[in-house]
């Protein structure tokens, strides 16, 4: 881990990471400062430096911002709404507050699987107060919403694991229907409605694994671990994760290419700009609750092997020739990346569902040896064009930014998803492992 810095320095360093996002192919790489986790998925910011004490109890619910975060919120306001730094500054008023509120809810529970309508009714009083929270540095509304979110996740995971023990829950002879896409769904009326939703969700997860050829005991073990990982990941989130997500609901409302980066995210951004990393050479993105291959980097290990194709879904990762194959469905994309990346010459095994097979198709296990990957295709390119004839002749300079629309993301192969959830968020591509 990098040497600790004074809190004030962390705040300034992180603020410098406000930038127009560029599309990077974050490659899984070896980085001694951020070692790949051997535990259950750990949220990106929990292992890096931030605006909070790294020695703080990770399991305590963050209830308020630190003094540095409060100061950072005010400085962000100065940069985005009260200065000329933003391309199109937007006043931080009640209208923008309502926009931030909607974005923050989307980041917390985009699949509408944790909050109830009663929770939302309680949160609605914050709809026009978030602008004042940013200006004053009192971000308690954001932390209060997060505290409820974490409580609901714990409840849902406990319920899901309980369903796994019910032998009669997995009879598929009826005519049940499960509506997976909940983007336009209403918030569940109460806990009973959430129970019905989650019972069907668990049954859907079970049926997918059954169709993939898994046996009953293996299915139960895999899903129990998956749900436990979800709860553990949320429990380990720190105040910096909450702060980043909330501030980005403001930054993204101003401009979709502006993001607040935590120190870890900023470090990965800078590494991706080096155009040379160690990994397998594949750009990843989130698709629903799985990580998929968006593109293969030419000349990288994945490209040379011919074993991966765009659209393939990675559902498991194993280290070396005999390491345990870990189920990574539902993981944060940067946590999947941390598992895939590694030193040149080492082997990583992937459990993959080929794109042509469909989401419930058979799994294939492949092995790829990591190597150094060059990212020339991501580099900005320039050229001068002569256009027109005679008096209309002109020389025009053209700058090509191949990945401008991508997010800087947090690690090789990751999207801007803030933390794990049962349904996936923003499908923006990320740097590759």
C-alpha positions, 0 to 999 in steps of 0.5 A: 500500500502506498505510504500514508498521506496527511488527510488534507493532501489526500483531499487535494490529490483526489480533487485533482482527479476531476477530469473529462473521462476518456475511454480507457482499456484498463488492462489487468496488470500487476501492481504491488501497491494494490494487490489482488484480493484473495478474499470475497470481492472488496469494493475498489476504494476500501483498499486504497487511500482516501479521505477517511482513516484507513484503519477505521472499522470497515464494518461500521456504517458511515454516518457522516462525511469527514472534515476533508470530505465536507471541504472537498464537497464545497470545492467541487461546488466551486469547480462545477457551479461557481467558476469557469472550470466546467464547460457548461456550469449549472447552478446548484439549485433545487432543480439540480438537487432533484436530478442528483437525487434521482441519480443517487437512487439509481446508483444505490438501487437501480434495479429497485430490489432493496428499497420499498416505496415507504423508504422512498417516501422517507427519502423524498424530503431530501429531493430539494435539499441535496444542493444545500448539502453540497454547499454546506458540506453537511452530507448527512442526507446521502449517508442516511440513504446509504445506511438504509441501503446497507440495512436493506441489503443485509435483509435481502441477502438473509432472505435469499440464503434462507430460500436456498434451504427450502427444498420446495422452492425450486419446483419449476413445473408451474407457469411462473414468470420473472421480470428480470428488467426492472428499470420501469418497475415500481418500488415494492410496496412493502417487505412482503412484496420484496420477499416475492420479488427475491424468491423469484430472483433466487429461483431464476439464479438457480434455474440458470445454473441448472440449465448450465449443467450444475448439480443441486448441491453445487448450485446451492453452494455457489448461490449461497457464496454469491449472496454472502459475497454481496453482503460482505462487499456492501458491509466493507464499504467505507465513507469514501465509497459513499462520498464518491458515489454521491458527489458523482451524482452531482458531477454527472448531472453537470456533465456526463464526462466529468467524474470525481475519482477516489485515489485508487480510481485516479491511480488506475486512470494514470496507469491506463494512460501509460499505454503499457500494462500487464494482463490478458488484453481484453476490454471489459464492461458490465452486462446485467450481473455479469462481466462481459468482453467488450473488445480484444486488444490486438496483439495481447495474450487474449487476442493471440490465444483466440480463446476469447471473443467480444460478447463472451461473459466471464462468470468465474476466475481461477489462479494458476493451473489449480486455484479455486474457480471463484464465481464472480457473478454479481461482483463489482467489475473492478473486483473481477479485474483484480482477480484477472490481472497479475504478473507477466508469465502467470496463468489465469483461468476463466469460466466463460459463457460464449456470446453465441451460447446465450446467457444460460448456455454451457460454460467453457473453461479457458487458460491464458498466460498474462503478458505485457500489453501495449495500448497504442490503439488508445493513444490520441492520434493527430493528422493534417488534412488538405481539403478544398481547391484553389481559394477554398483550400484549407489545412485542417488539423484532426485529433482522434481520441479513440475512447473518449466516451469511456469512463476512467473506471477503477481497474482493468476491465471495469465500469463505473458501477459504484458497488455490487447489487443484484442487478447491474448498473451503468454499462460503460466499458472499462479498462481491461485486464 
